[in-house]
C-alpha cells in the first residue's frame, strides 16, 4: 500500500513539473516574448519608423509627410547612436539617365540634410543616387512612377 501511495505522489509530481514547463521563463514567472524585429535593425526601422520618403514629379523638395517620416527616423537614430545609414535617391523611369542620377542625388541629399538639421551626425549618413536603375514598383503608370520617386534609408 505504501508503494501505491508513493507511486501516486510521483505521478502527481511529474504532472506538476510538466505543467509548469510550458514556455521560456524570464525569471519573473512570465513567458519571454520572442517576436518582433531586433531593436536597431533594418527590420526595426522599416516596421516601426518607415524607411522611405516620396517626392513629386521632377522635385527634390520634402513634403510635410516626408518631413514627418524623417522626424521619426531622426528620433530612431538618436535612440540607436551606433547605427549608420545609407540614403538612396531614386527616380521613375522617365527622363535621361544623367538627369535621373542628378535628381536622385538631390533627393538623397535633401533627406540627409534634413536628418542632419534634426541632430543626426553627418558622418553617420552616406548617400547614393540610383537614378532610375532600382525601381521599387514595376509599371509605366502614375502609380508605379509615384512609388519610384523616393529616398530610401537603410541600415549599414
Secondary structure, 3 states (H helix, E strand, C coil): CHHHHHHHHHHHHHHHHHHHCCCCECCCCCECCCCCCCCCCHHHHHHHCCCEEECCCCCCCCCHHHHHHHHHHHHHHHHCCCCCEEEEEECCCCCCHHHHHHHHHHHHHHHHHHHHHCCCCHHHEEEEEEECCCCCCCCCCHHHHHHHCEEEEEEC
